[in-house]
Amino acid sequence: MPRRLQLCPSHVRGKREITATRVRIVGFRQRKMKPFGSVMFMALMFMNWANGYEDLNMTGLLYNYSDAKYGISGRPLMVGLTLIYGAAAKGAVCLDGSLPGYHLHRGYGSGANSWLIQLEGGGWCDTIRDCVYRKKTRRGSSTYMERQIPFTGILSDKAAENPDFFNWNRVKIRYCDGASFSGDSQNQAAQLYFRGQRIWSAAMEELMSEGMHYANQALLSGCSAGGVASILHCDEFRNLFSSNTRVKCLSDGGMFLDAMDVSGRRTLRRMFRGVVNLQGVQKNLPWSCTDRLNPTLCFFPQHLIGTVRTPLFLVNAAYDTWQVLASLAPPSADPRGYWSQCRKNHAYCTAPQINFLQDFRYQMLRALTSFSRSSKNGLFVNSCFSHCQTERQDTWFAPKSPHIGNKGIAESVGNWYFNRGGVKAIDCPYPCDNTCHNLVFR
């Protein structure tokens, strides 16, 4: 059974100091969780401990938005689920064979012909056992999906919360294949359908018929596993439109690195190898990558971003919490529990552990070197312990949202998309940034 965790942001005030044996946060204050309508937001996450790794669904978050201190007024817009009824005939079905779906809120005024597509994230399944479990959840079946979800952050309909995209046609495509919308296979014995690529195609066909064909502006975005998908499908998305349409892509929390874990092994490479082989992903990976690298490595964004021709913006926390929990320091790589406190709360990390995480940040920046040289691309890499910052209102756009210099995430993405200026924002190393909304796990 999955392990349910409660997630809360820790807002840091004042100076942070690193001592010889631990990280000490001076002025650290953690607010208590309260019911709906209170000052802070609430988030639920699920962990599936299976075959020695964690499938941490960071995007299944439920928020509470009424704190004026975070620029949030009232309750978020709730948007209903639409199933793609023509998808089954194309074999475009979720893991359990149910229909895929999406949530659409229509644009208006100046945004009537502009479209923002967000690909949902939520981990991967790399074994039959994991996928069988997954198909009985909203990550593998539309039967279990919420009939309404909140549109917040980059999907918000309020100009005060989402100044550049609030009146666009905004779509969230639900994730139910477990391979970042890229697999094309099946396992008859286990009654599993690995049809992520077909789901992507069916969703695009449906949205084009719903008016996206007439778009004069379009942005493909995604968070976590959806952030990987937005990179994989970026050029395909560009090819749907005429040359007169402004088309760009955004990946949030999708820069998963092929990094060594604390035991010296590569936990995430092992997981991605299982995903690619089990779900038939290889045929849908860009040949410009598979021509020189094996398919598993071509599922890592660090080897994909250089092949994307369409303008691409990357939002990522330098100390990405998903990767700390599930890739760098999972229990399978830490049998004695040396990292048990640090991986859940950076305030409990020792100096050597912080050094390990600083090396991870360095690897990320090194992987972005060539990508950042292109004038068409954009970057916002902040030194926070976070994940998926564009779909959270408190991190996307609010008076106290994370900043690098004097620019927040929403303003940076907007400036890049509308060519108001180049954006290559890279934060100084931890602990210099006191604007972070860090995630703490219990």
Solvent accessible surface area in square Angstrom, and as a share of the most:
residue,aa,sasa,rsa
1,M,211,0.94
2,P,39,0.25
3,R,117,0.43
4,R,154,0.56
5,L,11,0.05
6,Q,64,0.28
7,L,1,0.00
8,C,3,0.02
9,P,4,0.02
10,S,0,0.00
11,H,8,0.04
12,V,0,0.00
13,R,81,0.29
14,G,48,0.46
15,K,139,0.59
16,R,18,0.06
17,E,54,0.24
18,I,74,0.38
19,T,46,0.27
20,A,89,0.69
21,T,95,0.55
22,R,122,0.44
23,V,3,0.02
24,R,93,0.34
25,I,20,0.10
26,V,59,0.34
27,G,48,0.46
28,F,72,0.30
29,R,123,0.45
30,Q,54,0.24
31,R,45,0.16
32,K,167,0.71
33,M,43,0.19
34,K,98,0.42
35,P,109,0.69
36,F,103,0.43
37,G,47,0.46
38,S,18,0.12
39,V,60,0.34
40,M,11,0.05
41,F,10,0.04
42,M,68,0.31
43,A,0,0.00
44,L,41,0.21
45,M,0,0.00
46,F,44,0.18
47,M,3,0.01
48,N,21,0.11
49,W,87,0.31
50,A,7,0.05
51,N,76,0.39
52,G,39,0.38
53,Y,9,0.03
54,E,1,0.00
55,D,12,0.06
56,L,0,0.00
57,N,17,0.09
58,M,1,0.00
59,T,9,0.05
60,G,10,0.09
61,L,15,0.08
62,L,92,0.46
63,Y,22,0.09
64,N,8,0.04
65,Y,6,0.02
66,S,43,0.28
67,D,11,0.06
68,A,87,0.67
69,K,107,0.45
70,Y,6,0.02
71,G,26,0.25
72,I,13,0.06
73,S,73,0.47
74,G,44,0.42
75,R,171,0.62
76,P,22,0.14
77,L,45,0.22
78,M,90,0.40
79,V,9,0.05
80,G,35,0.33
81,L,33,0.16
82,T,56,0.33
83,L,36,0.18
84,I,5,0.03
85,Y,168,0.64
86,G,40,0.39
87,A,0,0.00
88,A,55,0.43
89,A,102,0.79
90,K,93,0.40
91,G,13,0.13
92,A,0,0.00
93,V,11,0.07
94,C,0,0.00
95,L,0,0.00
96,D,49,0.25
97,G,31,0.30
98,S,23,0.15
99,L,35,0.17
100,P,1,0.00
101,G,0,0.00
102,Y,5,0.02
103,H,0,0.00
104,L,35,0.17
105,H,53,0.23
106,R,113,0.41
107,G,16,0.15
108,Y,117,0.44
109,G,61,0.59
110,S,107,0.69
111,G,0,0.00
112,A,48,0.37
113,N,69,0.35
114,S,0,0.00
115,W,3,0.01
116,L,0,0.00
117,I,0,0.00
118,Q,1,0.00
119,L,0,0.00
120,E,8,0.04
121,G,0,0.00
122,G,0,0.00
123,G,0,0.00
124,W,2,0.01
125,C,2,0.01
126,D,16,0.08
127,T,39,0.22
128,I,59,0.30
129,R,160,0.59
130,D,4,0.02
131,C,0,0.00
132,V,48,0.28
133,Y,74,0.28
134,R,8,0.03
135,K,32,0.13
136,K,125,0.53
137,T,35,0.20
138,R,43,0.16
139,R,4,0.02
140,G,0,0.00
141,S,0,0.00
142,S,4,0.03
143,T,92,0.54
144,Y,119,0.45
145,M,7,0.03
146,E,62,0.28
147,R,128,0.47
148,Q,101,0.45
149,I,16,0.08
150,P,33,0.21
151,F,2,0.01
152,T,11,0.06
153,G,0,0.00
154,I,0,0.00
155,L,4,0.02
156,S,1,0.01
157,D,40,0.21
158,K,57,0.24
159,A,50,0.39
160,A,76,0.59
161,E,10,0.05
162,N,0,0.00
163,P,56,0.35
164,D,32,0.17
165,F,0,0.00
166,F,47,0.20
167,N,15,0.07
168,W,8,0.03
169,N,4,0.02
170,R,0,0.00
171,V,0,0.00
172,K,19,0.08
173,I,1,0.01
174,R,2,0.01
175,Y,0,0.00
176,C,0,0.00
177,D,0,0.00
178,G,0,0.00
179,A,0,0.00
180,S,0,0.00
181,F,0,0.00
182,S,1,0.01
183,G,0,0.00
184,D,30,0.16
185,S,40,0.26
186,Q,70,0.31
187,N,44,0.22
188,Q,144,0.64
189,A,105,0.81
190,A,23,0.18
191,Q,125,0.56
192,L,1,0.00
193,Y,68,0.26
194,F,1,0.01
195,R,23,0.08
196,G,0,0.00
197,Q,29,0.13
198,R,88,0.32
199,I,0,0.00
200,W,7,0.02
201,S,54,0.35
202,A,4,0.03
203,A,0,0.00
204,M,5,0.02
205,E,100,0.45
206,E,42,0.19
207,L,0,0.00
208,M,33,0.15
209,S,93,0.60
210,E,60,0.27
211,G,19,0.18
212,M,0,0.00
213,H,116,0.52
214,Y,159,0.60
215,A,6,0.05
216,N,79,0.40
217,Q,36,0.16
218,A,0,0.00
219,L,0,0.00
220,L,0,0.00
221,S,2,0.01
222,G,1,0.01
223,C,1,0.00
224,S,1,0.01
225,A,0,0.00
226,G,0,0.00
227,G,0,0.00
228,V,0,0.00
229,A,0,0.00
230,S,0,0.00
231,I,4,0.02
232,L,25,0.12
233,H,3,0.01
234,C,0,0.00
235,D,25,0.13
236,E,64,0.29
237,F,0,0.00
238,R,59,0.22
239,N,108,0.55
240,L,64,0.32
241,F,22,0.09
242,S,66,0.43
243,S,107,0.69
244,N,140,0.72
245,T,8,0.05
246,R,79,0.29
247,V,5,0.03
248,K,17,0.07
249,C,0,0.00
250,L,1,0.00
251,S,1,0.01
252,D,1,0.01
253,G,1,0.01
254,G,0,0.00
255,M,2,0.01
256,F,0,0.00
257,L,3,0.01
258,D,16,0.08
259,A,3,0.02
260,M,102,0.46
261,D,4,0.02
262,V,40,0.23
263,S,49,0.32
264,G,42,0.40
265,R,130,0.48
266,R,75,0.27
267,T,3,0.02
268,L,1,0.00
269,R,71,0.26
270,R,97,0.35
271,M,3,0.01
272,F,0,0.00
273,R,107,0.39
274,G,19,0.18
275,V,0,0.00
276,V,3,0.02
277,N,107,0.55
278,L,39,0.19
279,Q,0,0.00
280,G,17,0.16
281,V,0,0.00
282,Q,106,0.47
283,K,135,0.57
284,N,43,0.22
285,L,12,0.06
286,P,41,0.26
287,W,189,0.66
288,S,42,0.27
289,C,0,0.00
290,T,42,0.24
291,D,111,0.58
292,R,144,0.52
293,L,49,0.24
294,N,80,0.41
295,P,31,0.19
296,T,12,0.07
297,L,28,0.14
298,C,0,0.00
299,F,0,0.00
300,F,0,0.00
301,P,0,0.00
302,Q,47,0.21
303,H,44,0.20
304,L,2,0.01
305,I,8,0.04
306,G,70,0.67
307,T,30,0.18
308,V,15,0.09
309,R,169,0.62
310,T,4,0.03
311,P,32,0.20
312,L,1,0.00
313,F,0,0.00
314,L,3,0.02
315,V,0,0.00
316,N,3,0.01
317,A,1,0.01
318,A,1,0.01
319,Y,2,0.01
320,D,0,0.00
321,T,6,0.03
322,W,1,0.00
323,Q,1,0.00
324,V,4,0.03
325,L,4,0.02
326,A,0,0.00
327,S,1,0.01
328,L,1,0.01
329,A,0,0.00
330,P,0,0.00
331,P,46,0.29
332,S,42,0.27
333,A,7,0.05
334,D,12,0.06
335,P,119,0.75
336,R,233,0.85
337,G,28,0.27
338,Y,132,0.50
339,W,13,0.05
340,S,34,0.22
341,Q,99,0.44
342,C,5,0.03
343,R,29,0.10
344,K,53,0.22
345,N,14,0.07
346,H,4,0.02
347,A,17,0.13
348,Y,130,0.49
349,C,0,0.00
350,T,37,0.21
351,A,22,0.17
352,P,83,0.52
353,Q,5,0.02
354,I,6,0.03
355,N,99,0.51
356,F,62,0.26
357,L,1,0.01
358,Q,45,0.20
359,D,72,0.37
360,F,2,0.01
361,R,31,0.11
362,Y,120,0.46
363,Q,48,0.21
364,M,0,0.00
365,L,36,0.18
366,R,142,0.52
367,A,30,0.23
368,L,2,0.01
369,T,58,0.34
370,S,80,0.52
371,F,9,0.04
372,S,28,0.18
373,R,179,0.65
374,S,37,0.24
375,S,111,0.72
376,K,71,0.30
377,N,8,0.04
378,G,0,0.00
379,L,0,0.00
380,F,0,0.00
381,V,2,0.01
382,N,0,0.00
383,S,3,0.02
384,C,1,0.00
385,F,11,0.04
386,S,1,0.01
387,H,1,0.01
388,C,1,0.00
389,Q,2,0.01
390,T,2,0.01
391,E,12,0.05
392,R,1,0.00
393,Q,1,0.01
394,D,4,0.02
395,T,1,0.00
396,W,3,0.01
397,F,72,0.30
398,A,9,0.07
399,P,96,0.61
400,K,98,0.42
401,S,4,0.03
402,P,0,0.00
403,H,55,0.24
404,I,27,0.14
405,G,76,0.73
406,N,118,0.61
407,K,69,0.29
408,G,7,0.06
409,I,0,0.00
410,A,3,0.02
411,E,68,0.30
412,S,2,0.01
413,V,0,0.00
414,G,0,0.00
415,N,24,0.12
416,W,10,0.03
417,Y,0,0.00
418,F,47,0.20
419,N,101,0.52
420,R,129,0.47
421,G,37,0.35
422,G,79,0.76
423,V,16,0.09
424,K,81,0.34
425,A,19,0.15
426,I,77,0.39
427,D,12,0.06
428,C,64,0.38
429,P,63,0.40
430,Y,7,0.03
431,P,39,0.24
432,C,64,0.38
433,D,12,0.06
434,N,82,0.42
435,T,45,0.26
436,C,1,0.01
437,H,4,0.02
438,N,0,0.00
439,L,4,0.02
440,V,5,0.03
441,F,8,0.03
442,R,142,0.52
